Amino acid sequence: MSTIWILFIAIAILGWVVQARLQSKFKKYSRIPLRNGMTGKEVAEKMLHENGIYDVQVISTRGQLTDHYNPLKKTINLSEPVYGSYSVAAAAVAAHETGHALQHAKGYGPLKMRSALVPIVSSTSKWVMWVILAGILMLQTFPGLLWIGIAMFSLTTLFSFITLPVEKNATNRALRWLSSAGITDVSNHSQAEDALRWAG
């Protein structure tokens, strides 16, 4: 029983560390302007068009690091600090999210699997901790509840493992294109790399 809790806490701490590191890197490189003066929105649109994609819309969304690609609506949702900013961080994040749009357009398998799991995992992750806790408290009367909680936890863990190659692939696509399109140069490509290192 304690092993489950240790694993649960370890994954939660790891997620927090990655998020904190990502925020730190974004803040650092958001202070460095992109030499060509392109905003995150312009970078995303250019990357889409150069890859022959014209049916995806780039829109602004509230918050910070709330950037994501929505495959159902075919929208690249860029947070306000990315959408209108012309920093190295904004270009890197915009290109990374556009990398997901490229994955979608090319039928990248792991993205399909992740997209199918998103609705289930988003609701499961809200309840998993409470179900496990209730399962421990009701172990004598309803032992099956704990196993339901473990199954839910396993699903969220599986989702994390599926997400890793998807994010890594999007980052690689972004960095290759930023370099080949001349968006980043020798002086700031390594900064874009560093900004995305913790994203995948």
matplotlib code that plots the C-alpha trace (Angstrom):
import matplotlib.pyplot as plt

x = [0.0, 2.8, 4.5, 1.5, 1.6, 5.3, 4.9, 2.0, 3.9, 7.1, 5.2, 3.5, 6.8, 8.4, 5.5, 5.9, 9.7, 9.3, 6.6, 8.7, 11.8, 9.8, 8.5, 12.0, 13.4, 10.5, 10.9, 14.7, 14.4, 11.3, 13.7, 15.8, 14.3, 14.2, 16.4, 13.8, 11.1, 8.5, 5.8, 4.8, 1.7, 3.7, 6.2, 3.4, 1.6, 4.9, 5.7, 2.2, 2.2, 5.8, 4.5, 1.5, -1.1, -3.7, -6.7, -5.3, -6.0, -3.6, -5.4, -4.6, -5.6, -5.5, -2.8, 0.9, 2.2, -1.4, -0.2, -1.6, -2.8, -6.5, -6.8, -10.6, -10.9, -7.6, -6.4, -3.0, -3.8, -0.9, -0.9, -0.8, 2.9, 3.7, 1.1, 2.2, 5.8, 8.9, 11.2, 13.2, 11.0, 7.8, 9.2, 10.3, 6.9, 4.9, 7.0, 6.6, 2.8, 2.9, 4.9, 1.8, -0.3, 2.3, 2.0, -1.8, -1.6, 0.8, -1.2, 1.5, 0.4, 1.3, -0.6, -3.7, -3.4, -2.8, -5.8, -8.1, -7.0, -7.3, -11.1, -10.8, -7.6, -8.7, -11.7, -9.8, -6.9, -9.4, -10.7, -7.9, -6.4, -9.9, -10.8, -7.5, -8.0, -11.6, -10.4, -7.9, -10.5, -13.1, -10.7, -12.6, -16.1, -15.4, -11.9, -12.8, -12.7, -9.0, -8.4, -10.5, -8.3, -5.2, -6.6, -7.3, -3.8, -2.3, -4.2, -2.8, 0.7, 0.3, -0.8, 2.4, 4.5, 2.6, 3.0, 6.8, 7.5, 4.8, 6.4, 9.9, 8.9, 7.1, 10.2, 12.5, 10.2, 10.2, 14.0, 14.7, 12.3, 13.5, 17.0, 16.2, 13.8, 16.3, 14.1, 16.9, 20.5, 23.8, 23.6, 20.0, 19.3, 20.8, 18.6, 15.5, 16.8, 17.2, 13.8, 12.2, 14.3, 11.9, 8.8, 9.9]
y = [0.0, 2.4, 1.6, 3.0, 6.2, 6.6, 6.2, 8.6, 11.2, 10.7, 11.3, 14.4, 15.8, 15.1, 16.9, 19.9, 20.0, 19.9, 22.6, 24.9, 24.4, 25.1, 28.3, 29.4, 28.7, 30.5, 33.6, 33.6, 33.4, 35.7, 38.5, 37.8, 39.3, 37.4, 39.1, 39.1, 40.6, 37.9, 37.2, 33.8, 34.0, 34.8, 32.0, 29.5, 30.7, 30.7, 27.1, 25.9, 27.5, 26.2, 22.7, 23.1, 23.4, 26.1, 24.8, 25.4, 28.7, 30.3, 32.0, 33.6, 32.1, 33.4, 32.5, 31.6, 28.3, 27.4, 26.9, 23.8, 22.4, 21.3, 18.6, 18.7, 22.4, 22.5, 25.5, 26.4, 28.1, 30.4, 32.0, 35.8, 36.1, 33.8, 35.0, 38.7, 38.4, 38.4, 36.7, 33.5, 31.7, 32.7, 31.5, 28.2, 27.5, 28.6, 26.2, 23.4, 23.7, 23.9, 20.7, 19.0, 20.4, 18.8, 15.5, 15.7, 16.5, 13.6, 11.1, 10.6, 7.5, 8.4, 11.7, 9.8, 7.6, 10.5, 12.5, 9.5, 9.3, 13.0, 13.1, 10.0, 11.1, 14.7, 13.5, 10.5, 12.7, 14.9, 12.0, 9.4, 10.6, 10.8, 7.3, 5.8, 7.5, 6.3, 2.8, 2.8, 4.0, 1.5, -1.4, -3.7, -3.0, -2.3, -3.5, -3.2, 0.6, 0.6, -1.5, 1.0, 3.8, 1.8, 1.3, 5.0, 5.8, 3.3, 5.0, 8.5, 7.0, 5.4, 8.7, 10.3, 7.7, 8.2, 11.9, 11.8, 10.7, 13.0, 16.0, 15.0, 14.6, 18.0, 19.6, 18.0, 19.2, 22.7, 23.0, 21.6, 24.1, 27.1, 26.4, 25.6, 28.5, 30.9, 32.0, 31.2, 31.8, 30.5, 32.8, 32.0, 28.5, 26.9, 29.2, 27.9, 24.4, 25.1, 26.7, 23.5, 20.9, 20.5, 20.6, 17.3]
z = [0.0, 0.9, -2.4, -4.3, -2.3, -2.8, -6.5, -6.6, -4.6, -6.7, -10.0, -8.5, -7.4, -10.8, -12.6, -10.3, -10.9, -14.7, -14.6, -12.3, -14.6, -17.7, -16.2, -15.2, -18.7, -20.3, -18.1, -18.8, -22.6, -22.9, -22.1, -25.2, -28.4, -31.7, -34.2, -37.0, -34.8, -35.5, -32.9, -31.7, -33.9, -37.0, -36.3, -35.9, -39.1, -41.1, -40.0, -40.9, -44.3, -45.1, -44.3, -46.5, -43.7, -44.2, -42.3, -38.8, -37.0, -34.6, -31.7, -28.4, -25.0, -21.5, -18.9, -19.0, -20.4, -21.4, -24.9, -26.7, -30.0, -30.2, -32.8, -32.7, -33.5, -35.4, -33.5, -32.1, -28.8, -27.7, -24.3, -24.3, -23.5, -26.5, -29.1, -29.3, -28.1, -30.3, -27.9, -28.3, -25.8, -27.7, -31.0, -29.4, -27.8, -30.8, -33.0, -30.5, -30.6, -34.3, -34.2, -32.8, -35.7, -38.1, -36.2, -36.6, -40.3, -41.0, -38.9, -36.2, -34.3, -30.7, -31.0, -32.1, -29.1, -26.8, -28.2, -27.7, -24.0, -23.2, -22.4, -20.2, -18.4, -17.8, -15.8, -14.2, -12.9, -11.0, -9.0, -8.8, -5.5, -3.8, -5.1, -3.7, -0.4, -0.1, -1.1, 1.7, 4.2, 3.0, 2.5, 4.8, 3.5, -0.2, -1.3, -4.9, -4.7, -4.1, -7.2, -9.2, -7.9, -8.8, -12.3, -12.6, -11.4, -13.9, -16.7, -15.8, -15.6, -19.0, -20.4, -19.1, -20.9, -24.1, -23.8, -23.7, -27.3, -28.6, -26.9, -27.8, -31.5, -31.5, -30.0, -32.6, -35.4, -34.0, -33.5, -37.0, -38.6, -36.6, -37.8, -41.4, -41.8, -40.3, -37.5, -35.0, -35.8, -34.3, -31.3, -30.2, -31.5, -28.4, -26.3, -28.1, -27.5, -23.8, -23.6, -25.0, -23.2, -20.3, -22.7, -24.2]

ax = plt.figure().add_subplot(projection="3d")
ax.plot(x, y, z, "-o")
ax.set_aspect("equal")
plt.show()
